[in-house]
Amino acid sequence: MKGQNEDMKPTFCRTAALCTVLSGLTLAGGALQAGVPGGTARQEVRSDYRRFTAAETSGRYDRIKQVATSFLSPSFVLRTPSGKTLDYTQFLAEMKDGTKENSKVKENAFYPRILTRQGNALTETGAYVFSRTALDVDGDFGAKGLPHSLSERTDYRSEWVKAGGHWHLRSLRLLGRTQIVDGKKHV
């Protein structure tokens, strides 16, 4: 993805991001399907993460978008360590671009550490791990078009709000990332 900041290359959002990112996550206290009344905030958020990483691991953008839009707030904002900001639409576009690169996902999980709730607001910190074999479509790691073994660990802070009986991810701030490419730390 040429022309983007260093923290955007090549797959920074498989984070999420997501937003949410979300499949090898072990739940404390059992999992609930997102949005099911009666679940704890922690269970619902973790369930959303798990569904998101499973969709992302599938590599199918239609599935990623379906899951992401089910829990992202329409005012969702992602902030990178360098300060670059992606809104809801830009985040989904980044996820779509990323589906062209991954060929085999080894690990894709969010590991929440601290969750603080105040009424209808949650703040969470944790780490997102995404390891995979990916095609270097832009030549960021060497010759263009060759596969590479990539592993990323991204520390994050997320803010969730409860609206309409469901928790929605309002913001995701990436605090720092370590990336290993073919066994070597990538700068």
JOGIBEL-V460624 format. One record per residue. N is the residue number from 0. RES is the residue in three letters. SS is DSSP state (helix for helix, strand for strand, loop for the rest). Layout:
# JOGIBEL-V460624
n-><N/N>
res-><RES/RES>
ss-><SS/SS>
This chain:
# JOGIBEL-V460624
n-><0/1/2/3/4/5/6/7/8/9/10/11/12/13/14/15/16/17/18/19/20/21/22/23/24/25/26/27/28/29/30/31/32/33/34/35/36/37/38/39/40/41/42/43/44/45/46/47/48/49/50/51/52/53/54/55/56/57/58/59/60/61/62/63/64/65/66/67/68/69/70/71/72/73/74/75/76/77/78/79/80/81/82/83/84/85/86/87/88/89/90/91/92/93/94/95/96/97/98/99/100/101/102/103/104/105/106/107/108/109/110/111/112/113/114/115/116/117/118/119/120/121/122/123/124/125/126/127/128/129/130/131/132/133/134/135/136/137/138/139/140/141/142/143/144/145/146/147/148/149/150/151/152/153/154/155/156/157/158/159/160/161/162/163/164/165/166/167/168/169/170/171/172/173/174/175/176/177/178/179/180/181/182/183/184/185/186>
res-><MET/LYS/GLY/GLN/ASN/GLU/ASP/MET/LYS/PRO/THR/PHE/CYS/ARG/THR/ALA/ALA/LEU/CYS/THR/VAL/LEU/SER/GLY/LEU/THR/LEU/ALA/GLY/GLY/ALA/LEU/GLN/ALA/GLY/VAL/PRO/GLY/GLY/THR/ALA/ARG/GLN/GLU/VAL/ARG/SER/ASP/TYR/ARG/ARG/PHE/THR/ALA/ALA/GLU/THR/SER/GLY/ARG/TYR/ASP/ARG/ILE/LYS/GLN/VAL/ALA/THR/SER/PHE/LEU/SER/PRO/SER/PHE/VAL/LEU/ARG/THR/PRO/SER/GLY/LYS/THR/LEU/ASP/TYR/THR/GLN/PHE/LEU/ALA/GLU/MET/LYS/ASP/GLY/THR/LYS/GLU/ASN/SER/LYS/VAL/LYS/GLU/ASN/ALA/PHE/TYR/PRO/ARG/ILE/LEU/THR/ARG/GLN/GLY/ASN/ALA/LEU/THR/GLU/THR/GLY/ALA/TYR/VAL/PHE/SER/ARG/THR/ALA/LEU/ASP/VAL/ASP/GLY/ASP/PHE/GLY/ALA/LYS/GLY/LEU/PRO/HIS/SER/LEU/SER/GLU/ARG/THR/ASP/TYR/ARG/SER/GLU/TRP/VAL/LYS/ALA/GLY/GLY/HIS/TRP/HIS/LEU/ARG/SER/LEU/ARG/LEU/LEU/GLY/ARG/THR/GLN/ILE/VAL/ASP/GLY/LYS/LYS/HIS/VAL>
ss-><loop/loop/loop/loop/loop/helix/helix/helix/loop/loop/loop/loop/loop/loop/loop/loop/loop/loop/loop/loop/loop/loop/loop/loop/loop/loop/loop/loop/loop/loop/loop/loop/loop/loop/loop/loop/loop/loop/loop/loop/helix/helix/helix/helix/helix/helix/helix/helix/helix/helix/helix/helix/helix/helix/helix/helix/helix/helix/loop/loop/helix/helix/helix/helix/helix/helix/helix/helix/helix/helix/helix/strand/strand/strand/strand/strand/strand/strand/strand/loop/loop/loop/loop/loop/strand/strand/strand/helix/helix/helix/helix/helix/helix/helix/helix/helix/helix/helix/loop/loop/loop/strand/strand/strand/strand/strand/strand/strand/strand/strand/strand/strand/strand/strand/strand/strand/strand/strand/loop/loop/strand/strand/strand/strand/strand/strand/strand/strand/strand/strand/strand/strand/strand/strand/strand/loop/loop/loop/loop/loop/loop/loop/loop/loop/loop/loop/strand/strand/strand/strand/strand/strand/strand/strand/strand/strand/strand/strand/strand/strand/strand/strand/strand/loop/loop/strand/strand/strand/strand/strand/strand/strand/strand/strand/strand/strand/strand/strand/strand/strand/strand/loop/loop/strand/strand/strand/loop>
